[in-house]
Amino acid sequence: MESSKRGRSVISAIFIFFALSCFNPISTTQVELSDSDTFCVSDHYIMQSYFTTNSSLDESEFRSFLRLQQCSENISNEDVPVVAMLQQRDITGEGSHRHLLTSIKLRSFNSQSQLHEVVIVERLPLGVFADPFELQSLQQRRAFRDVSVFGDTDLEQPSFRSNRSVVEIHVDVSETGEISVKLPLHARYQPIGESGYSRVEFGEPDLFLCSRLVPNEEHEQRRCLVLSIGRSKTETSSVVWEIPAGIRSHTEYVSVITFVAAVLSALSILVASVLSSKVESCKNTKQS
């Protein structure tokens, strides 16, 4: 009797385990967001709305956030079958200051549509940052319609002490549907490694086609169409920036050379001050 009861309890436990495992995937798929979906936000920047309730960028949380941004009934839901093609994606420039070049082509774009502003959400990896003051200067020169940096905006922190940041760029769509953006980026101080370089990879940006802020009874809203979101890095789409970093095996040599240079500098300053005082004393003796 006891063995039969134990067998039934084991079977019941296995049944409950499989039931829960089957239930979880169903609950997670409810927040998935795909291309051609629409949402509405009340703030001027999409990331501004996101960071009011979140302290850091998380891919799944961001998609869940967009899924919950429903449009009001008086916001028109026009059908806009637009397809975004990423034509070029490259890092240009030299040294620790580069430009991330992105060229986009919109197919089937209707210039009469209310959605005529492309929003590019660039998720920067650890190790690089965008200078908000530099971006504001570019905006004043009309390189972008609007631009803002969210997340970690501390420019002085090294890579291992910093967090990810996000740049949101707004660009007006031309009649041809072609867009080209050059985003200035800067390298942070990289941690010490073995190869002498730190490999930083950029995935594809999130792309949205949005309208202006539309007046609503309660508050203004802007409607956005998802063009591309959540695409991970691949061999064809990822862009790599190899940033110079210190080599671990060289740390002892660098420490010794730095110490010797500091001692020699201190001695040279001491000798110079002694000689200077002697010269002054000789001049005073001759004058007397």
Secondary structure in CASP SS format (residue, H / E / C, confidence):
PFRMAT SS
TARGET T0000
AUTHOR 0000-0000-0000
METHOD secondary structure of the structure
MODEL  1
M C 1.00
E H 1.00
S H 1.00
S H 1.00
K H 1.00
R H 1.00
G H 1.00
R H 1.00
S H 1.00
V H 1.00
I H 1.00
S H 1.00
A H 1.00
I H 1.00
F H 1.00
I H 1.00
F H 1.00
F H 1.00
A H 1.00
L H 1.00
S H 1.00
C H 1.00
F H 1.00
N H 1.00
P H 1.00
I H 1.00
S H 1.00
T H 1.00
T H 1.00
Q H 1.00
V H 1.00
E C 1.00
L C 1.00
S C 1.00
D C 1.00
S C 1.00
D C 1.00
T E 1.00
F E 1.00
C E 1.00
V E 1.00
S C 1.00
D C 1.00
H C 1.00
Y C 1.00
I H 1.00
M H 1.00
Q H 1.00
S H 1.00
Y H 1.00
F H 1.00
T C 1.00
T C 1.00
N C 1.00
S C 1.00
S C 1.00
L C 1.00
D C 1.00
E H 1.00
S H 1.00
E H 1.00
F H 1.00
R H 1.00
S H 1.00
F H 1.00
L H 1.00
R H 1.00
L C 1.00
Q C 1.00
Q C 1.00
C C 1.00
S C 1.00
E C 1.00
N C 1.00
I C 1.00
S C 1.00
N C 1.00
E C 1.00
D C 1.00
V C 1.00
P C 1.00
V C 1.00
V E 1.00
A E 1.00
M E 1.00
L E 1.00
Q E 1.00
Q E 1.00
R E 1.00
D E 1.00
I E 1.00
T E 1.00
G E 1.00
E E 1.00
G C 1.00
S C 1.00
H E 1.00
R E 1.00
H E 1.00
L E 1.00
L E 1.00
T E 1.00
S E 1.00
I E 1.00
K E 1.00
L E 1.00
R E 1.00
S C 1.00
F C 1.00
N C 1.00
S C 1.00
Q C 1.00
S C 1.00
Q C 1.00
L C 1.00
H C 1.00
E E 1.00
V E 1.00
V E 1.00
I E 1.00
V E 1.00
E E 1.00
R E 1.00
L C 1.00
P C 1.00
L C 1.00
G C 1.00
V E 1.00
F E 1.00
A C 1.00
D C 1.00
P H 1.00
F H 1.00
E H 1.00
L H 1.00
Q H 1.00
S H 1.00
L H 1.00
Q H 1.00
Q H 1.00
R C 1.00
R C 1.00
A C 1.00
F C 1.00
R C 1.00
D E 1.00
V E 1.00
S E 1.00
V E 1.00
F E 1.00
G E 1.00
D C 1.00
T C 1.00
D C 1.00
L C 1.00
E C 1.00
Q C 1.00
P C 1.00
S H 1.00
F H 1.00
R H 1.00
S C 1.00
N C 1.00
R C 1.00
S E 1.00
V E 1.00
V E 1.00
E E 1.00
I E 1.00
H E 1.00
V E 1.00
D E 1.00
V C 1.00
S C 1.00
E C 1.00
T C 1.00
G C 1.00
E E 1.00
I E 1.00
S E 1.00
V E 1.00
K E 1.00
L E 1.00
P E 1.00
L E 1.00
H E 1.00
A E 1.00
R C 1.00
Y C 1.00
Q C 1.00
P C 1.00
I C 1.00
G E 1.00
E C 1.00
S C 1.00
G C 1.00
Y E 1.00
S E 1.00
R E 1.00
V E 1.00
E E 1.00
F E 1.00
G C 1.00
E C 1.00
P C 1.00
D E 1.00
L E 1.00
F E 1.00
L E 1.00
C E 1.00
S C 1.00
R C 1.00
L C 1.00
V E 1.00
P C 1.00
N C 1.00
E C 1.00
E C 1.00
H C 1.00
E C 1.00
Q E 1.00
R E 1.00
R E 1.00
C E 1.00
L E 1.00
V E 1.00
L E 1.00
S E 1.00
I C 1.00
G C 1.00
R C 1.00
S C 1.00
K C 1.00
T C 1.00
E C 1.00
T C 1.00
S C 1.00
S C 1.00
V E 1.00
V E 1.00
W E 1.00
E E 1.00
I E 1.00
P E 1.00
A C 1.00
G C 1.00
I E 1.00
R H 1.00
S H 1.00
H H 1.00
T H 1.00
E H 1.00
Y H 1.00
V H 1.00
S H 1.00
V H 1.00
I H 1.00
T H 1.00
F H 1.00
V H 1.00
A H 1.00
A H 1.00
V H 1.00
L H 1.00
S H 1.00
A H 1.00
L H 1.00
S H 1.00
I H 1.00
L H 1.00
V H 1.00
A H 1.00
S H 1.00
V H 1.00
L H 1.00
S H 1.00
S H 1.00
K H 1.00
V H 1.00
E H 1.00
S H 1.00
C H 1.00
K H 1.00
N H 1.00
T H 1.00
K H 1.00
Q H 1.00
S C 1.00
END
